[in-house]
Amino acid sequence: MGETTTIRISRDTHARVTQLAAHRHETIDQTVSKAIRAPRQDAMARDLAADLTDADRTRLDADTG
């Protein structure tokens, strides 16, 4: 872990993150990083699972020459 900084969180949140990190056998930094990435990955998964629009089909069928 390179440079670090401090963020203010409640004692309850700190305890929950510490417990989760210990349960997963990872650092608090790893746990928080995964928690930050998760919503973006969920959104990407929803986008990939969505039905294609007519515009998507046209673009995918286009001759890329």
Secondary structure, 3 states (H helix, E strand, C coil): CCCCCCCCCCHHHHHHHHHHHHHHCCCHHHHHHHHHHHHHHHHHHHHHHCCCCHHHHHHHHCCCC
